[in-house]
Amino acid sequence: MRKRLVSLSLLCFLAISTFAQQIAESSKSTTVAKPRAMRSALKVCTACIRADMEFLASDALRGRGSATPDELIAATYVASELRQYGIEPAGDNDGYIQRAQLLTRVVKGPPQLTFTIPSNGTSHAGVIWTHGSEILVLHMSQAEISGPLQKIDLAAGEQKVKPGAIVFFKTKAGKSPRASMIAAVQAGAAAVLASEYPIIRERWEETSRLLPQLPSQLKGSADEGLGAGYNLAVVSQAAAPTLEQLPEGTIIRLAAPTSTSENSYTWNAIGILRGTDAALRHAAVLFSAHLDHLGIGEPVKGDNIYNGADDDASGTTAVLELARVLGAGPRPRRTVIFALFGSEETGGLGSSYFREHPPIPLKDIAANLEFEMIGRPDPALKPNTMWLSGWERSNLGPVMASHGAHLVGDPHLDQNFFARSDNYVLAKKGVVAQTISSFGLHSDYHQPSDDLAHIDFKHMTWAIESLLRPVEWLVNSDFKPKWNVGGKP
């Protein structure tokens, strides 16, 4: 893949040319040539699914990087499809696109970790450790994090993480603590430190020359979207004993000098199908997915485009196909919103903006089904099955299954998928919002190899088609899902 950046005008020309070529080739097919209104409202369009995927996951869109012109091209494509399907615009200025301004934060110097060591009971010695010397900061989501120290020896087994703590892991000899570090953050740790392990030692000098990147924020909002993010650092072998001897509860602070600019945006594409039943217009159904991915990144086997075919061109395509089907049939009784969010990969920024600027009051959205990574079957499930995140949290999944949806509970509870997609942004404000997926933890996740060649189109087509009748029931019923006791986040 080419590493040289392409001008925006050339990129737009390539994207539009690719799309035009797909339309020309598709017109030769009798399936696509039939007028949309003549298709059965309960049949998927196989050619449409493949065409959407071939555009969204193409190299021409360069991985649809969050808050990039490539993301805007993807949003514009989605908007054009929604208009073609008869879905009304619900974005800014009577259009489909919703634009949100972001604050870009740049780390200007090496982060430092500070704390004090009690000496003779009356005086304290201040300690300052610097990135590249005593520590390596792998990820930061905030310019400053602080909290009480909690020490965990991984050789003694996992321990319950205290929410808000700065957790220090004493690692097992020769073992990477990466999975334990991520699990600790997901359990509520403000930051996680780990003693040096072999893989890190091999790359210490290389990593020390790189400064961590802070995620962007929505301008005017202090909300953290999908959460506080990952604050991870490694402590050198020479420095680790100092932390091991510190008293539990010692306040640890990790901070970096930063600057902020207001020169970037993210984009959503939003359409709405107004319901015919006045009594149900205030019980809308939202179908959503995220249209961004990781863009251009570090080359792997010569490929630097992170196409994001499964994550989440597949979910975006599912929402588009549902829009096509519902737009071609009789108007549903309930209002239906189709939202494709930008910047999910950088913390749910697009969905956070949508939540604060919805096309109808948020209280009038009764249910949200997010579609995330349905491009391959999950080997942990029986064939022709998908899972719903947070199955045990509400009655949405069981009721959908009783009306024909091939859905079961998430088999990967340790991954905390319920809180790792845009549904969580809405769920935190009370909307019963959950994610449909068949992600089986494949190794192409967040890699350039998540491309069209690895999509199982037979499974993906089945996945969308299997939901048509349950969705038709949902958008015409008076069913309002409820959180189970203790299920609301």
CORJO-V254803 format. One line per field, one symbol per residue. burial: # if it has 24 or more other C-alpha atoms within 12 Angstrom, else .. Layout:
burial->???
This chain:
burial->..........##..#..##..#...#.....#...#....###########################################.#######...#############..########...........##########################......##.########....###.##################..##..#..##..#########...###############.##.###.#...#######.#.....############....##################......##########################.##########################.###.#################.....##################...########..##############.###########...#########.####.####################.####....##
